[in-house]
Amino acid sequence: MSELEQFRLETREWLEANCPAAMRVPEAGDDDQYWGGRNPEMSHPDQKVWSDRMGEKGWTTPEWPAEYGGGGLDKDEVKVLRQEMSRIGARTPLHSFGISMLGPALLLYGTEAQKQEHIPKIVRGEIRWCQGYSEPGAGSDLASLQTRAEDQGDHYLVNGSKVWTSYADKADWIFCLTRTDNTGTKHEGISFLLFDMASEGVTTKPILLISGYSPFCETFFDDVKVPKANLMGEEGKGWTIAKYLLTHERAMISGFGHSSGKKTLSQNAVELIGMDAGGKLDDPVLRQNLAQLELDAMVFGHTMSRVTDEAKAGQGLGEAASIFKYYGTELNKRRFELMLSVYGEQGLAWEGDAYDNGKLPRAWLRTKANSIEGGTSEIQLNIIAKRVLGLPS
């Protein structure tokens, strides 16, 4: 038996023994995800059990270095772990912006002290992070941000505000872009700070969306003291870190393009609409659209897997992240448009137990933000045109 085959056998045995039965069913939605943190919210107590067990083994971040609490697995072992988790329908044990965004940047740009302090807590889900990037006057033009961090000797004094800060009202710490110098170009003089959301002077205000949910927040900083030790990278050189982190954020958001659930959309369509005499979905136009969606999603998934395998460990996807972010989010919007077509009038119901309190139309509305957050689709197309295709500005 090869070492990889032995690893597969041991992994299969460990997962069978340690993944609770309740964690072997698909998540019912955003409210059924586990994010950890100081005050974790749970829809089932086994969510924390599963996250803790995977975190102790380092398998919430299997490819991260073992010296910081990660799994220390190579790419083939990581693939085996994913396959074995998929085999038993195991959920993602921990959703985390620390894992999907901050962690890779910390591993590349953080000091040794910062890595030792923050990465093990991210792996174990002890601290929940949020992202302080966009501002009221600096959305797609992020480099125009105006939140200031003034040098006060042993600390910075941060003043300003952020907007669309996902789950800021639930987060423990924030990774935040601030302006420490105004004398150069707008991309210069930006610094990358890490600080506790419980710091004096930090307040948040949830933003009510058209879906009826409030996952985004306004975040305000009023004379917030941030120790100099919490500066990541060089002062004034935060834009380089910000761009690198964005490649990981866009790769994460592109994952919306993957379908999830026990049944495919086509299977649901057959149950709701029925089949014709030939055993096909009794709506030829919808049948064609569903087939095209599933084909596109399959190709997208295989392409993402291939490029991810080819990417160097810890180096991100580069400009390919913009391709995936654009295609994945547009694919997800197509999927939900088709869902509404499949469910018809029933899919438009906004409230009531019989309609799961409007879960489908609310989720459909939420997809509209997919092509805005993490850089709009238009911004991604500009990046692809200039940096991938080499077209003139």
BALOBA-1460 file (C-alpha; in Angstrom, 3 decimals):
// residues 393
<rec num="1" residu="m" x="0.000" y="0.000" z="0.000"/>
<rec num="2" residu="s" x="1.387" y="3.421" z="-0.982"/>
<rec num="3" residu="e" x="1.738" y="6.205" z="1.573"/>
<rec num="4" residu="l" x="-1.137" y="8.081" z="-0.067"/>
<rec num="5" residu="e" x="-3.371" y="5.002" z="0.031"/>
<rec num="6" residu="q" x="-2.487" y="4.556" z="3.705"/>
<rec num="7" residu="f" x="-3.327" y="8.202" z="4.327"/>
<rec num="8" residu="r" x="-6.686" y="7.721" z="2.615"/>
<rec num="9" residu="l" x="-7.491" y="4.717" z="4.776"/>
<rec num="10" residu="e" x="-6.543" y="6.510" z="8.000"/>
<rec num="11" residu="t" x="-8.438" y="9.643" z="6.940"/>
<rec num="12" residu="r" x="-11.552" y="7.631" z="6.112"/>
<rec num="13" residu="e" x="-11.445" y="5.904" z="9.495"/>
<rec num="14" residu="w" x="-10.917" y="9.174" z="11.360"/>
<rec num="15" residu="l" x="-13.765" y="10.942" z="9.576"/>
<rec num="16" residu="e" x="-16.145" y="8.047" z="10.164"/>
<rec num="17" residu="a" x="-15.313" y="8.127" z="13.858"/>
<rec num="18" residu="n" x="-15.284" y="11.893" z="14.350"/>
<rec num="19" residu="c" x="-17.784" y="13.533" z="11.984"/>
<rec num="20" residu="p" x="-21.164" y="13.691" z="13.791"/>
<rec num="21" residu="a" x="-24.190" y="12.411" z="11.882"/>
<rec num="22" residu="a" x="-25.794" y="15.872" z="12.033"/>
<rec num="23" residu="m" x="-22.775" y="17.258" z="10.165"/>
<rec num="24" residu="r" x="-23.271" y="14.851" z="7.252"/>
<rec num="25" residu="v" x="-26.236" y="16.690" z="5.767"/>
<rec num="26" residu="p" x="-26.072" y="19.845" z="3.585"/>
<rec num="27" residu="e" x="-26.337" y="23.223" z="5.240"/>
<rec num="28" residu="a" x="-29.878" y="24.583" z="5.149"/>
<rec num="29" residu="g" x="-28.659" y="28.098" z="4.321"/>
<rec num="30" residu="d" x="-26.547" y="30.953" z="5.670"/>
<rec num="31" residu="d" x="-28.166" y="30.622" z="9.102"/>
<rec num="32" residu="d" x="-26.979" y="27.019" z="9.251"/>
<rec num="33" residu="q" x="-23.285" y="27.837" z="8.848"/>
<rec num="34" residu="y" x="-20.766" y="27.756" z="11.697"/>
<rec num="35" residu="w" x="-18.370" y="30.707" z="11.975"/>
<rec num="36" residu="g" x="-16.777" y="30.171" z="15.392"/>
<rec num="37" residu="g" x="-15.470" y="33.164" z="17.344"/>
<rec num="38" residu="r" x="-15.642" y="34.258" z="20.964"/>
<rec num="39" residu="n" x="-19.422" y="33.958" z="21.013"/>
<rec num="40" residu="p" x="-20.206" y="31.332" z="18.371"/>
<rec num="41" residu="e" x="-23.730" y="31.051" z="17.015"/>
<rec num="42" residu="m" x="-24.971" y="27.516" z="16.446"/>
<rec num="43" residu="s" x="-28.044" y="25.981" z="14.903"/>
<rec num="44" residu="h" x="-26.883" y="22.584" z="16.239"/>
<rec num="45" residu="p" x="-24.415" y="21.807" z="19.082"/>
<rec num="46" residu="d" x="-22.515" y="19.352" z="16.875"/>
<rec num="47" residu="q" x="-21.344" y="22.256" z="14.721"/>
<rec num="48" residu="k" x="-18.845" y="23.249" z="17.403"/>
<rec num="49" residu="v" x="-17.947" y="19.624" z="18.079"/>
<rec num="50" residu="w" x="-17.118" y="19.077" z="14.402"/>
<rec num="51" residu="s" x="-15.207" y="22.346" z="14.093"/>
<rec num="52" residu="d" x="-13.207" y="21.693" z="17.282"/>
<rec num="53" residu="r" x="-12.243" y="18.185" z="16.179"/>
<rec num="54" residu="m" x="-11.139" y="19.331" z="12.735"/>
<rec num="55" residu="g" x="-9.375" y="22.360" z="14.206"/>
<rec num="56" residu="e" x="-7.377" y="20.269" z="16.671"/>
<rec num="57" residu="k" x="-6.194" y="18.126" z="13.773"/>
<rec num="58" residu="g" x="-5.422" y="21.217" z="11.697"/>
<rec num="59" residu="w" x="-7.844" y="20.091" z="9.008"/>
<rec num="60" residu="t" x="-9.885" y="23.287" z="8.943"/>
<rec num="61" residu="t" x="-6.790" y="24.525" z="7.044"/>
<rec num="62" residu="p" x="-5.177" y="21.264" z="5.891"/>
<rec num="63" residu="e" x="-2.633" y="22.898" z="3.578"/>
<rec num="64" residu="w" x="-1.355" y="25.434" z="6.141"/>
<rec num="65" residu="p" x="1.973" y="24.792" z="7.961"/>
<rec num="66" residu="a" x="1.741" y="22.493" z="10.989"/>
<rec num="67" residu="e" x="3.983" y="24.842" z="12.977"/>
<rec num="68" residu="y" x="1.065" y="27.315" z="13.138"/>
<rec num="69" residu="g" x="-1.621" y="24.722" z="13.821"/>
<rec num="70" residu="g" x="-2.454" y="23.841" z="10.222"/>
<rec num="71" residu="g" x="-2.637" y="20.323" z="8.826"/>
<rec num="72" residu="g" x="0.713" y="20.434" z="7.045"/>
<rec num="73" residu="l" x="-0.645" y="18.249" z="4.230"/>
<rec num="74" residu="d" x="0.657" y="18.252" z="0.689"/>
<rec num="75" residu="k" x="-1.673" y="18.919" z="-2.249"/>
<rec num="76" residu="d" x="-2.351" y="15.221" z="-2.895"/>
<rec num="77" residu="e" x="-3.247" y="14.624" z="0.744"/>
<rec num="78" residu="v" x="-5.507" y="17.688" z="0.757"/>
<rec num="79" residu="k" x="-7.306" y="16.313" z="-2.308"/>
<rec num="80" residu="v" x="-7.772" y="12.961" z="-0.576"/>
<rec num="81" residu="l" x="-9.174" y="14.685" z="2.508"/>
<rec num="82" residu="r" x="-11.673" y="16.651" z="0.387"/>
<rec num="83" residu="q" x="-12.692" y="13.479" z="-1.440"/>
<rec num="84" residu="e" x="-13.246" y="11.559" z="1.776"/>
<rec num="85" residu="m" x="-15.236" y="14.402" z="3.308"/>
<rec num="86" residu="s" x="-17.366" y="14.520" z="0.165"/>
<rec num="87" residu="r" x="-17.850" y="10.751" z="0.285"/>
<rec num="88" residu="i" x="-19.684" y="10.960" z="3.614"/>
<rec num="89" residu="g" x="-21.296" y="14.340" z="2.898"/>
<rec num="90" residu="a" x="-19.303" y="16.085" z="5.628"/>
<rec num="91" residu="r" x="-19.975" y="19.804" z="5.970"/>
<rec num="92" residu="t" x="-17.354" y="22.505" z="5.881"/>
<rec num="93" residu="p" x="-16.441" y="22.531" z="9.589"/>
<rec num="94" residu="l" x="-15.690" y="26.232" z="9.827"/>
<rec num="95" residu="h" x="-16.610" y="29.218" z="7.666"/>
<rec num="96" residu="s" x="-14.072" y="31.951" z="8.223"/>
<rec num="97" residu="f" x="-12.749" y="35.102" z="6.583"/>
<rec num="98" residu="g" x="-9.635" y="34.352" z="8.601"/>
<rec num="99" residu="i" x="-9.216" y="31.159" z="6.591"/>
<rec num="100" residu="s" x="-10.361" y="32.334" z="3.170"/>
<rec num="101" residu="m" x="-8.760" y="35.794" z="3.181"/>
<rec num="102" residu="l" x="-6.554" y="36.924" z="6.070"/>
<rec num="103" residu="g" x="-4.675" y="33.706" z="6.749"/>
<rec num="104" residu="p" x="-2.910" y="33.405" z="3.386"/>
<rec num="105" residu="a" x="-1.857" y="37.063" z="3.626"/>
<rec num="106" residu="l" x="-0.607" y="36.573" z="7.197"/>
<rec num="107" residu="l" x="1.475" y="33.588" z="6.142"/>
<rec num="108" residu="l" x="3.124" y="35.652" z="3.409"/>
<rec num="109" residu="y" x="3.386" y="39.126" z="4.945"/>
<rec num="110" residu="g" x="2.941" y="38.755" z="8.711"/>
<rec num="111" residu="t" x="5.731" y="38.871" z="11.258"/>
<rec num="112" residu="e" x="6.582" y="35.678" z="13.087"/>
<rec num="113" residu="a" x="4.907" y="37.087" z="16.204"/>
<rec num="114" residu="q" x="1.735" y="37.869" z="14.233"/>
<rec num="115" residu="k" x="1.658" y="34.377" z="12.751"/>
<rec num="116" residu="q" x="2.107" y="32.748" z="16.150"/>
<rec num="117" residu="e" x="-0.552" y="34.984" z="17.687"/>
<rec num="118" residu="h" x="-3.308" y="34.835" z="15.085"/>
<rec num="119" residu="i" x="-3.032" y="31.799" z="12.835"/>
<rec num="120" residu="p" x="-3.606" y="29.071" z="15.471"/>
<rec num="121" residu="k" x="-6.733" y="30.937" z="16.641"/>
<rec num="122" residu="i" x="-7.994" y="31.132" z="13.058"/>
<rec num="123" residu="v" x="-7.412" y="27.405" z="12.552"/>
<rec num="124" residu="r" x="-9.297" y="26.552" z="15.750"/>
<rec num="125" residu="g" x="-12.098" y="29.031" z="15.074"/>
<rec num="126" residu="e" x="-11.449" y="30.964" z="18.264"/>
<rec num="127" residu="i" x="-11.519" y="34.412" z="16.633"/>
<rec num="128" residu="r" x="-13.954" y="35.574" z="13.958"/>
<rec num="129" residu="w" x="-12.585" y="38.171" z="11.526"/>
<rec num="130" residu="c" x="-14.189" y="40.801" z="9.321"/>
<rec num="131" residu="q" x="-12.774" y="42.883" z="6.470"/>
<rec num="132" residu="g" x="-12.401" y="46.675" z="6.649"/>
<rec num="133" residu="y" x="-11.965" y="47.623" z="2.986"/>
<rec num="134" residu="s" x="-14.835" y="49.497" z="1.288"/>
<rec num="135" residu="e" x="-15.844" y="52.986" z="2.371"/>
<rec num="136" residu="p" x="-18.815" y="55.227" z="1.450"/>
<rec num="137" residu="g" x="-16.579" y="57.098" z="-1.022"/>
<rec num="138" residu="a" x="-14.287" y="54.217" z="-1.932"/>
<rec num="139" residu="g" x="-16.066" y="51.136" z="-3.212"/>
<rec num="140" residu="s" x="-14.771" y="49.949" z="-6.568"/>
<rec num="141" residu="d" x="-12.118" y="52.687" z="-6.340"/>
<rec num="142" residu="l" x="-10.820" y="51.184" z="-3.119"/>
<rec num="143" residu="a" x="-7.477" y="53.032" z="-3.201"/>
<rec num="144" residu="s" x="-9.348" y="56.306" z="-2.602"/>
<rec num="145" residu="l" x="-10.070" y="55.261" z="0.984"/>
<rec num="146" residu="q" x="-9.889" y="57.999" z="3.633"/>
<rec num="147" residu="t" x="-9.896" y="56.174" z="6.990"/>
<rec num="148" residu="r" x="-6.821" y="57.572" z="8.702"/>
<rec num="149" residu="a" x="-4.291" y="56.024" z="11.068"/>
<rec num="150" residu="e" x="-2.206" y="58.727" z="12.747"/>
<rec num="151" residu="d" x="1.168" y="57.817" z="14.237"/>
<rec num="152" residu="q" x="1.108" y="58.382" z="18.000"/>
<rec num="153" residu="g" x="4.484" y="56.870" z="18.844"/>
<rec num="154" residu="d" x="3.742" y="53.403" z="20.178"/>
<rec num="155" residu="h" x="0.299" y="53.219" z="18.570"/>
<rec num="156" residu="y" x="-1.912" y="54.513" z="15.760"/>
<rec num="157" residu="l" x="-5.082" y="56.528" z="16.268"/>
<rec num="158" residu="v" x="-7.672" y="55.364" z="13.726"/>
<rec num="159" residu="n" x="-10.580" y="57.545" z="12.587"/>
<rec num="160" residu="g" x="-13.006" y="56.984" z="9.736"/>
<rec num="161" residu="s" x="-15.640" y="54.530" z="8.580"/>
<rec num="162" residu="k" x="-16.163" y="51.439" z="6.455"/>
<rec num="163" residu="v" x="-19.258" y="50.145" z="4.687"/>
<rec num="164" residu="w" x="-20.505" y="46.718" z="3.535"/>
<rec num="165" residu="t" x="-18.421" y="45.195" z="6.342"/>
<rec num="166" residu="s" x="-19.762" y="41.651" z="6.300"/>
<rec num="167" residu="y" x="-20.733" y="40.427" z="9.797"/>
<rec num="168" residu="a" x="-18.903" y="43.282" z="11.519"/>
<rec num="169" residu="d" x="-21.494" y="43.128" z="14.288"/>
<rec num="170" residu="k" x="-20.521" y="39.507" z="14.962"/>
<rec num="171" residu="a" x="-16.747" y="39.681" z="14.395"/>
<rec num="172" residu="d" x="-14.034" y="39.728" z="17.071"/>
<rec num="173" residu="w" x="-11.193" y="41.305" z="15.047"/>
<rec num="174" residu="i" x="-10.882" y="43.262" z="11.797"/>
<rec num="175" residu="f" x="-8.192" y="43.468" z="9.108"/>
<rec num="176" residu="c" x="-8.418" y="47.058" z="8.001"/>
<rec num="177" residu="l" x="-6.984" y="49.307" z="5.306"/>
<rec num="178" residu="t" x="-6.063" y="52.761" z="6.595"/>
<rec num="179" residu="r" x="-4.299" y="55.788" z="5.196"/>
<rec num="180" residu="t" x="-1.067" y="56.695" z="6.980"/>
<rec num="181" residu="d" x="0.305" y="59.110" z="4.349"/>
<rec num="182" residu="n" x="-1.372" y="61.494" z="1.867"/>
<rec num="183" residu="t" x="1.717" y="62.791" z="0.084"/>
<rec num="184" residu="g" x="2.060" y="60.194" z="-2.700"/>
<rec num="185" residu="t" x="-0.314" y="58.613" z="-5.192"/>
<rec num="186" residu="k" x="-3.583" y="57.190" z="-3.869"/>
<rec num="187" residu="h" x="-2.132" y="53.666" z="-3.923"/>
<rec num="188" residu="e" x="0.753" y="54.775" z="-1.707"/>
<rec num="189" residu="g" x="0.463" y="55.584" z="1.964"/>
<rec num="190" residu="i" x="-2.068" y="52.819" z="2.693"/>
<rec num="191" residu="s" x="-1.327" y="50.591" z="5.677"/>
<rec num="192" residu="f" x="-2.779" y="47.237" z="6.724"/>
<rec num="193" residu="l" x="-3.808" y="47.062" z="10.394"/>
<rec num="194" residu="l" x="-5.216" y="44.307" z="12.589"/>
<rec num="195" residu="f" x="-7.248" y="45.213" z="15.665"/>
<rec num="196" residu="d" x="-9.852" y="44.042" z="18.127"/>
<rec num="197" residu="m" x="-13.454" y="45.028" z="17.386"/>
<rec num="198" residu="a" x="-13.975" y="45.345" z="21.143"/>
<rec num="199" residu="s" x="-11.546" y="48.300" z="21.174"/>
<rec num="200" residu="e" x="-12.919" y="51.544" z="22.535"/>
<rec num="201" residu="g" x="-14.228" y="53.732" z="19.709"/>
<rec num="202" residu="v" x="-15.406" y="50.929" z="17.387"/>
<rec num="203" residu="t" x="-19.142" y="50.821" z="16.628"/>
<rec num="204" residu="t" x="-21.179" y="48.933" z="14.026"/>
<rec num="205" residu="k" x="-24.611" y="49.373" z="12.481"/>
<rec num="206" residu="p" x="-26.225" y="46.601" z="10.393"/>
<rec num="207" residu="i" x="-27.548" y="47.572" z="6.947"/>
<rec num="208" residu="l" x="-30.970" y="46.179" z="6.021"/>
<rec num="209" residu="l" x="-30.904" y="44.716" z="2.504"/>
<rec num="210" residu="i" x="-33.730" y="44.219" z="0.017"/>
<rec num="211" residu="s" x="-33.641" y="40.518" z="0.900"/>
<rec num="212" residu="g" x="-34.747" y="41.400" z="4.435"/>
<rec num="213" residu="y" x="-31.416" y="40.285" z="5.934"/>
<rec num="214" residu="s" x="-28.603" y="42.399" z="7.411"/>
<rec num="215" residu="p" x="-25.281" y="40.592" z="6.844"/>
<rec num="216" residu="f" x="-23.492" y="43.845" z="5.974"/>
<rec num="217" residu="c" x="-22.691" y="46.691" z="8.340"/>
<rec num="218" residu="e" x="-21.481" y="50.246" z="8.569"/>
<rec num="219" residu="t" x="-18.411" y="50.353" z="10.814"/>
<rec num="220" residu="f" x="-17.200" y="53.509" z="12.553"/>
<rec num="221" residu="f" x="-13.810" y="54.272" z="14.141"/>
<rec num="222" residu="d" x="-13.548" y="57.134" z="16.612"/>
<rec num="223" residu="d" x="-10.021" y="57.581" z="18.035"/>
<rec num="224" residu="v" x="-9.377" y="53.829" z="18.086"/>
<rec num="225" residu="k" x="-5.945" y="52.994" z="19.545"/>
<rec num="226" residu="v" x="-4.122" y="50.291" z="17.590"/>
<rec num="227" residu="p" x="-0.684" y="49.090" z="18.811"/>
<rec num="228" residu="k" x="2.156" y="49.447" z="16.309"/>
<rec num="229" residu="a" x="2.738" y="45.700" z="16.648"/>
<rec num="230" residu="n" x="-0.577" y="45.226" z="14.782"/>
<rec num="231" residu="l" x="0.772" y="46.769" z="11.569"/>
<rec num="232" residu="m" x="1.087" y="44.026" z="8.955"/>
<rec num="233" residu="g" x="3.842" y="44.558" z="6.437"/>
<rec num="234" residu="e" x="5.536" y="47.916" z="5.984"/>
<rec num="235" residu="e" x="3.825" y="51.184" z="6.812"/>
<rec num="236" residu="g" x="2.440" y="52.734" z="3.644"/>
<rec num="237" residu="k" x="2.832" y="49.475" z="1.665"/>
<rec num="238" residu="g" x="-0.532" y="47.955" z="2.523"/>
<rec num="239" residu="w" x="-1.861" y="48.127" z="-1.034"/>
<rec num="240" residu="t" x="0.349" y="45.191" z="-2.025"/>
<rec num="241" residu="i" x="-1.135" y="43.091" z="0.792"/>
<rec num="242" residu="a" x="-4.644" y="44.310" z="-0.052"/>
<rec num="243" residu="k" x="-4.340" y="43.159" z="-3.674"/>
<rec num="244" residu="y" x="-2.955" y="39.784" z="-2.669"/>
<rec num="245" residu="l" x="-5.771" y="39.251" z="-0.182"/>
<rec num="246" residu="l" x="-8.342" y="40.186" z="-2.839"/>
<rec num="247" residu="t" x="-7.230" y="37.270" z="-5.021"/>
<rec num="248" residu="h" x="-8.186" y="34.924" z="-2.182"/>
<rec num="249" residu="e" x="-11.458" y="36.752" z="-1.531"/>
<rec num="250" residu="r" x="-12.410" y="36.509" z="-5.199"/>
<rec num="251" residu="a" x="-11.547" y="32.821" z="-5.279"/>
<rec num="252" residu="m" x="-13.792" y="32.335" z="-2.240"/>
<rec num="253" residu="i" x="-16.698" y="34.265" z="-3.794"/>
<rec num="254" residu="s" x="-16.328" y="32.342" z="-7.050"/>
<rec num="255" residu="g" x="-17.308" y="29.257" z="-5.058"/>
<rec num="256" residu="f" x="-20.892" y="30.537" z="-5.184"/>
<rec num="257" residu="g" x="-20.880" y="29.125" z="-8.697"/>
<rec num="258" residu="h" x="-20.852" y="25.598" z="-7.306"/>
<rec num="259" residu="s" x="-24.248" y="24.081" z="-6.591"/>
<rec num="260" residu="s" x="-25.020" y="22.442" z="-3.264"/>
<rec num="261" residu="g" x="-27.787" y="20.384" z="-1.755"/>
<rec num="262" residu="k" x="-29.094" y="16.851" z="-1.924"/>
<rec num="263" residu="k" x="-30.884" y="17.347" z="-5.243"/>
<rec num="264" residu="t" x="-29.894" y="19.094" z="-8.439"/>
<rec num="265" residu="l" x="-32.070" y="21.845" z="-9.819"/>
<rec num="266" residu="s" x="-33.050" y="19.496" z="-12.657"/>
<rec num="267" residu="q" x="-34.260" y="16.873" z="-10.191"/>
<rec num="268" residu="n" x="-36.394" y="19.470" z="-8.428"/>
<rec num="269" residu="a" x="-37.753" y="20.590" z="-11.793"/>
<rec num="270" residu="v" x="-38.843" y="17.044" z="-12.670"/>
<rec num="271" residu="e" x="-40.682" y="16.720" z="-9.345"/>
<rec num="272" residu="l" x="-42.453" y="20.077" z="-9.717"/>
<rec num="273" residu="i" x="-43.182" y="20.127" z="-13.468"/>
<rec num="274" residu="g" x="-43.239" y="16.465" z="-14.405"/>
<rec num="275" residu="m" x="-42.054" y="14.593" z="-17.504"/>
<rec num="276" residu="d" x="-43.463" y="14.219" z="-20.991"/>
<rec num="277" residu="a" x="-44.308" y="10.945" z="-22.735"/>
<rec num="278" residu="g" x="-40.670" y="10.531" z="-23.695"/>
<rec num="279" residu="g" x="-39.441" y="10.739" z="-20.105"/>
<rec num="280" residu="k" x="-38.025" y="14.241" z="-20.452"/>
<rec num="281" residu="l" x="-38.791" y="17.382" z="-18.468"/>
<rec num="282" residu="d" x="-42.115" y="18.640" z="-19.755"/>
<rec num="283" residu="d" x="-40.808" y="22.093" z="-20.697"/>
<rec num="284" residu="p" x="-38.304" y="22.017" z="-23.587"/>
<rec num="285" residu="v" x="-36.974" y="25.564" z="-23.120"/>
<rec num="286" residu="l" x="-36.436" y="25.143" z="-19.388"/>
<rec num="287" residu="r" x="-34.921" y="21.710" z="-20.040"/>
<rec num="288" residu="q" x="-32.349" y="23.215" z="-22.388"/>
<rec num="289" residu="n" x="-31.491" y="26.032" z="-19.969"/>
<rec num="290" residu="l" x="-31.056" y="23.628" z="-17.072"/>
<rec num="291" residu="a" x="-28.842" y="21.320" z="-19.122"/>
<rec num="292" residu="q" x="-26.659" y="24.256" z="-20.167"/>
<rec num="293" residu="l" x="-26.365" y="25.464" z="-16.569"/>
<rec num="294" residu="e" x="-25.332" y="22.049" z="-15.276"/>
<rec num="295" residu="l" x="-22.817" y="21.629" z="-18.093"/>
<rec num="296" residu="d" x="-21.327" y="25.074" z="-17.440"/>
<rec num="297" residu="a" x="-21.168" y="24.407" z="-13.691"/>
<rec num="298" residu="m" x="-19.405" y="21.075" z="-14.281"/>
<rec num="299" residu="v" x="-16.807" y="22.639" z="-16.580"/>
<rec num="300" residu="f" x="-16.336" y="25.542" z="-14.161"/>
<rec num="301" residu="g" x="-15.763" y="23.178" z="-11.235"/>
<rec num="302" residu="h" x="-13.198" y="21.072" z="-13.100"/>
<rec num="303" residu="t" x="-11.377" y="24.172" z="-14.352"/>
<rec num="304" residu="m" x="-11.194" y="25.637" z="-10.852"/>
<rec num="305" residu="s" x="-9.824" y="22.357" z="-9.488"/>
<rec num="306" residu="r" x="-7.189" y="22.157" z="-12.210"/>
<rec num="307" residu="v" x="-5.964" y="25.732" z="-11.838"/>
<rec num="308" residu="t" x="-5.998" y="25.498" z="-8.037"/>
<rec num="309" residu="d" x="-3.840" y="22.374" z="-8.233"/>
<rec num="310" residu="e" x="-1.429" y="24.168" z="-10.528"/>
<rec num="311" residu="a" x="-1.165" y="27.236" z="-8.301"/>
<rec num="312" residu="k" x="1.785" y="27.283" z="-5.972"/>
<rec num="313" residu="a" x="0.885" y="26.598" z="-2.347"/>
<rec num="314" residu="g" x="0.094" y="29.837" z="-0.532"/>
<rec num="315" residu="q" x="0.584" y="32.029" z="-3.604"/>
<rec num="316" residu="g" x="-3.059" y="32.486" z="-4.594"/>
<rec num="317" residu="l" x="-4.497" y="32.355" z="-8.079"/>
<rec num="318" residu="g" x="-3.274" y="35.726" z="-9.336"/>
<rec num="319" residu="e" x="-5.341" y="37.248" z="-12.128"/>
<rec num="320" residu="a" x="-7.117" y="33.906" z="-12.593"/>
<rec num="321" residu="a" x="-9.056" y="34.809" z="-9.435"/>
<rec num="322" residu="s" x="-10.802" y="37.580" z="-11.389"/>
<rec num="323" residu="i" x="-11.864" y="35.113" z="-14.081"/>
<rec num="324" residu="f" x="-13.281" y="32.725" z="-11.502"/>
<rec num="325" residu="k" x="-14.907" y="35.482" z="-9.479"/>
<rec num="326" residu="y" x="-16.663" y="36.887" z="-12.537"/>
<rec num="327" residu="y" x="-17.797" y="33.558" z="-13.959"/>
<rec num="328" residu="g" x="-18.744" y="31.970" z="-10.647"/>
<rec num="329" residu="t" x="-20.927" y="34.829" z="-9.467"/>
<rec num="330" residu="e" x="-22.640" y="35.267" z="-12.823"/>
<rec num="331" residu="l" x="-23.248" y="31.502" z="-12.895"/>
<rec num="332" residu="n" x="-24.816" y="31.672" z="-9.442"/>
<rec num="333" residu="k" x="-27.169" y="34.444" z="-10.555"/>
<rec num="334" residu="r" x="-28.206" y="32.311" z="-13.546"/>
<rec num="335" residu="r" x="-28.883" y="29.381" z="-11.227"/>
<rec num="336" residu="f" x="-31.245" y="31.380" z="-9.033"/>
<rec num="337" residu="e" x="-33.016" y="32.901" z="-12.015"/>
<rec num="338" residu="l" x="-33.704" y="29.354" z="-13.195"/>
<rec num="339" residu="m" x="-34.848" y="28.364" z="-9.708"/>
<rec num="340" residu="l" x="-37.543" y="31.007" z="-9.917"/>
<rec num="341" residu="s" x="-38.560" y="29.624" z="-13.311"/>
<rec num="342" residu="v" x="-38.789" y="26.105" z="-11.872"/>
<rec num="343" residu="y" x="-40.814" y="27.068" z="-8.800"/>
<rec num="344" residu="g" x="-43.018" y="29.609" z="-10.592"/>
<rec num="345" residu="e" x="-45.428" y="31.565" z="-8.393"/>
<rec num="346" residu="q" x="-44.462" y="29.477" z="-5.384"/>
<rec num="347" residu="g" x="-40.922" y="30.789" z="-5.730"/>
<rec num="348" residu="l" x="-42.092" y="34.373" z="-5.297"/>
<rec num="349" residu="a" x="-43.777" y="33.925" z="-1.901"/>
<rec num="350" residu="w" x="-42.132" y="36.290" z="0.585"/>
<rec num="351" residu="e" x="-43.307" y="34.911" z="3.930"/>
<rec num="352" residu="g" x="-45.272" y="32.111" z="5.564"/>
<rec num="353" residu="d" x="-44.287" y="28.691" z="6.871"/>
<rec num="354" residu="a" x="-45.563" y="27.008" z="3.713"/>
<rec num="355" residu="y" x="-42.949" y="28.951" z="1.718"/>
<rec num="356" residu="d" x="-40.097" y="28.694" z="4.232"/>
<rec num="357" residu="n" x="-40.555" y="32.423" z="4.927"/>
<rec num="358" residu="g" x="-39.533" y="33.378" z="1.417"/>
<rec num="359" residu="k" x="-36.147" y="31.664" z="1.529"/>
<rec num="360" residu="l" x="-35.907" y="31.342" z="-2.270"/>
<rec num="361" residu="p" x="-36.757" y="34.904" z="-3.361"/>
<rec num="362" residu="r" x="-34.613" y="36.323" z="-0.556"/>
<rec num="363" residu="a" x="-31.682" y="34.164" z="-1.661"/>
<rec num="364" residu="w" x="-32.304" y="35.217" z="-5.284"/>
<rec num="365" residu="l" x="-32.092" y="38.870" z="-4.271"/>
<rec num="366" residu="r" x="-28.910" y="38.139" z="-2.292"/>
<rec num="367" residu="t" x="-27.195" y="36.821" z="-5.439"/>
<rec num="368" residu="k" x="-27.332" y="40.331" z="-6.895"/>
<rec num="369" residu="a" x="-24.643" y="41.301" z="-4.395"/>
<rec num="370" residu="n" x="-22.361" y="38.487" z="-5.587"/>
<rec num="371" residu="s" x="-21.373" y="40.460" z="-8.673"/>
<rec num="372" residu="i" x="-20.699" y="43.581" z="-6.569"/>
<rec num="373" residu="e" x="-18.831" y="42.333" z="-3.483"/>
<rec num="374" residu="g" x="-15.147" y="41.561" z="-3.823"/>
<rec num="375" residu="g" x="-14.952" y="43.831" z="-6.867"/>
<rec num="376" residu="t" x="-17.796" y="44.303" z="-9.332"/>
<rec num="377" residu="s" x="-18.115" y="42.198" z="-12.463"/>
<rec num="378" residu="e" x="-17.155" y="45.284" z="-14.488"/>
<rec num="379" residu="i" x="-13.960" y="45.670" z="-12.455"/>
<rec num="380" residu="q" x="-13.135" y="41.976" z="-12.963"/>
<rec num="381" residu="l" x="-13.621" y="42.312" z="-16.726"/>
<rec num="382" residu="n" x="-11.261" y="45.309" z="-16.737"/>
<rec num="383" residu="i" x="-8.616" y="43.290" z="-14.854"/>
<rec num="384" residu="i" x="-9.016" y="40.342" z="-17.214"/>
<rec num="385" residu="a" x="-8.769" y="42.614" z="-20.266"/>
<rec num="386" residu="k" x="-5.649" y="44.426" z="-19.076"/>
<rec num="387" residu="r" x="-3.704" y="41.817" z="-17.093"/>
<rec num="388" residu="v" x="-4.741" y="38.545" z="-18.698"/>
<rec num="389" residu="l" x="-5.464" y="39.469" z="-22.321"/>
<rec num="390" residu="g" x="-3.001" y="42.375" z="-22.426"/>
<rec num="391" residu="l" x="-5.463" y="44.769" z="-24.051"/>
<rec num="392" residu="p" x="-4.679" y="48.513" z="-23.985"/>
<rec num="393" residu="s" x="-6.278" y="50.716" z="-21.313"/>
